[in-house]
Amino acid sequence: MTTSTSNLSMKLLIDTKNKKVLFAEASKDVVDFLFTLLQLPLATVIKLLTKEAVVGCLGNLYSSVENLNHVYWQPNLSKDVILNPTILTSSPAISGLLPSAAINHSQITPKLYRCPKRSGNNYYCSSSTVTDVYNSKCAACGRGMTREVNYSTATAEPNKSNNGFVKEVITYMIMDNLLIQPMSTISGITMLNQFNVKNVGVLKETVVKLGMEEGLKLLKASIESQMVLTTVFLA
C-alpha cells in the first residue's frame, strides 16, 4: 500500500461494551473527503478497490470494456471515457487519501466539428451548429461537418479560502452509518440518549489518523456496510 502524506485525523467516541463507534468528531477536510466519494464514477471505484473486491458483477463489466477489441467500438470514441472518467479536482488537503494514479483529474478536450462553410468560392453556409461526430450532415446545408473548431473552458480563479464543499468554522459529527451533521454539545447528548447509554464509563475517546489505507477502507465499507466507522477502525 502506498504511504499517504495526509495529516488528517478524527476523534471517535467508542462504546467499549458493545464494541461499536457511536460517532466521530471531524474537521471540514474529513467531511470533504467523504463527500468526494459521491463524485467518484463507478469505474473509478472499481479501479480503486480492484475488480475482484467489488460487490456484484461490476468488476466483470469493467473487464468486459477492457477486453473488448477496439474494432467493436464506435469511431472517434476511446475506452477511457468509461474506464478513466474525470472527476472534479479535490481539495489538496484530502489528496493523500486516495491513490491519485487511479483518479483522472485532467480535463478531456472534446473534438468538435462544424460545416466547412466555404469550399472554394462555391458556397457559404451560415449555420453555427457544431457536433462531436466527424462528417455529420449539417442541418442547414446537408454537407459534412468536417472543419475542427477550437474548444476552450473558462477557468475561474481559485478561491483559497473556499476549497472543498463545507465550511471549516465548526466541527462535524459523523455517525457510524456516515450521516453527517454539525457538532454541538446538545447534539452529542442527544446521540448518547439515542444509543441508550446509561454508563458513561463504557465510553472511550480515541483519535485515529487517516491515510490512504483508511481512505480506501472507508470507500469499501461505505458500499458494503451500515457500520462504516466500526468496520474500518474496530475490526
N, C-alpha and C positions, 0 to 999 in steps of 0.2 A: 504494500500500500504506500502510495506517495505521501511523504510527510507534508503536512499543511503548515502554512505560515499564519494561520488565523490566530487572533488573540481573543476570540470571543469566549464567553462563559455565561452560565446562568445558575441560579440558586434553586435547588429542588427542595420541596418540603415532602418528606417521606414518612409514610405510616409504616413503622418498622414491624408492627404486629401483623398487618396484612400484606406486608412486602409490596407496597404499591406507592407510586408517586401521586400525591394528591394534586399538586400544581407546581409550576415553576415561576420564579420571578426573572424576567428577562428584559434586556435592553431593546432599543429600536432595531439594532442591527440583527439580532436574532429573529425578531418578527419579520424583518425584511427578507431574511433568508427563507423562512417558512412560506411567506407569500410568493417568493420567487419560484418555489416548487410548482405553483399553479400555472406558471408560464411555460413550464417545460413541455414540449411536444412529446407524444408517446414514443416516437422513435428515439428521442434523446434519453428518455427514462430507460428504455430497453438497453441502449448502448451503455449507460452509466451502471446499470445493475448487472449487465451481461445477459445474453439471450436465455441462458439456462436458468437464471434466477427469477425470471419474470413469471408472474402468475398467469395461468391460462395459456392461450395459443398465440399471444402477441409476438413471442420470440420466433415462432415459426413464420409469421407474416414478415418479420424483419429479414429472416434468412431467405425467404422467397424473393424479396426485392433484390437482395444482394446477389443471388444466384441466377436470376432471370437474365438471359442473354440480351444484350443491347439491341439486337435486331427486332425484338418484340416491343420496344419502347417507341412512343410517339417521337417523330423527328423534332429536333430542337428542344428536347427535354432530357434533363440529367437525373440520374438516380438520387443525386444529392438533395433534390427537392424533398424527397421522402426520408432518406437516410440521415441527412445532416441539415435539418431545418434550422433557421435562425431564430434567436430569441433576443429580447431587449437586453442591453448590457446591464449587469447587476451593479450594485454599489461596490466599490473597491474593498470595503470593509468585510464583505462576505465572499469575496472571490476565492478564498482558500478553502471553502467548504465543499466544493465540487470540483472534480478534475476538469480543468479548462480545456484539455485536449479533446474531451468528448462533447464540448459545447461549442457551437458555431455562433460567435458573436458578430462575425463580419456581415456586411450587408451585401445581398445578392443584387447585382445590377442587371435588370432585365433588358433584353434586346427588343427594341420597338421599331416598327416599320410604318411608313406612310406611302401614299401614292407618289410616284416619282414626279408627278405634276407636269414636268416637261420632258419630251422626247424629241430632241432637236428643236425645230420650230413648229411641230405639227399640232400640238395641243397644249392646253393648260387646264388643270383640274383644281378647283377651288376648295376641295374637301380638306379638312384639318383632322380627320379621323386617323387614329393610329391603331396598330394591332401588334400582338407579340408572336403572331404566326406569319412567317415569311411567305410572300407571294399570295396572301389572301386577296380576294377581289375587293376592290374599292367600291363602296356602296354608291358613290356618286357617278363614277365613270366606268366601272367594271374592270379596270386594268389591275394588274398585280401590284400589291403594295410591297415594294422591294427596297425602297430608299430608307436606310437606317437613320434614326434620329437620336440625338443625344438625350440621355436620361440623367437627371440630377435630383438630389434630395436636399431639402433645406435643413441645415444643421443648426439647431438652437445652441446658444451659448450655455455651457453647463452652469448650473446653479449649485455651487459647492455647499451651500447651507441647506439644500433641499434634496439630497441624494436619497435614493430608496423610495419607500412607499409611505411610511408613517413618521410622525414627528418624534423627536427624541426628548421632549420635555418631561416625559413621565416614564415610569416603569410599567411593564405589561405583565399580565398574568396569563400563563399558558397552561391550559388544562391537559390532563393525560391524553384526552382524545383530540387535542390541538384546537379546541375552542379558545379564542384569544379575546381578552378584554383589558381595559385599563386597570391597573392595580391600585387598590386603596385599602386602608385598614378595615373599612366596613366590608368590602368585598372578600377580604381574607377571612374575617369572622363568619361571614355568610357561607363560605365554602366549607369551613370546619363544621358548621351546623348541618350543612347539606350532606356531608360524609358521616354525620353522626359520631363525631369524635368526642368521647367523654373524658378520656385521659390524655392530656397534652404531653404526658411523659413518654408516650409511644412515638411522638413526633420527633423527627430529626432533620436538621437542615444540612445540606451539603452542596458545595459548589463544584460543578463539572465543567471541564474545558471542552470546547467544540473545535474539532479539526475536520479534516477530510473524511476520516474513518467514521466519525459521528455523523457528519453530513449525509453520507451515503446510507448509513443505518437509519437515519430519520426519514429519508426518502423512501426506503424499502418498507419500513414499518408503517408509514402513513398510508400505504396502499393496502397493507395486509391486516392491520390491527386497529382496534379502538382504544388500545392502551399503549400509545406510542412511546411516551417517556419511560414508562415502566419497562417496556420491551427493550429499549435501547440502553438504559442506564442501570437497570437492576437485574437483567437476565444473566 
